[in-house]
Amino acid sequence: MFAFVPSQSEHAREAMRRAGLRGQRPESIVLIEAGQAFTHSAALQRIARRLRWPWQAGAWLLAMVPRPWADAAYGALARNRYRWCGGGGCDRLTPGA
């Protein structure tokens, strides 16, 4: 259904270049679908539409929110996700530790 790759990888850089995100480092999730790039709330909505209930319902509700508002909410969630939801990523592995 989806292929996830780190945005820093060569594969991702090439896919983003082909989709028109040349030289940009995205500050959000990026979905490339049929050669077109979607970011922020647009990517989230398109992904949710392809998942099962209740995510599909969330995509439908998100479609009713004006894009600037949805992108602002996406940005607030992205900036505060670790504070609100916990987690901080994984620690780097130290050789020999």
Summary of the structure (lengths in Angstrom):
residues: 97
radius of gyration: 15.6
end to end distance: 37.4
largest distance: 52.6
contacts: 201
relative contact order: 0.10
helix: 48%
strand: 8%
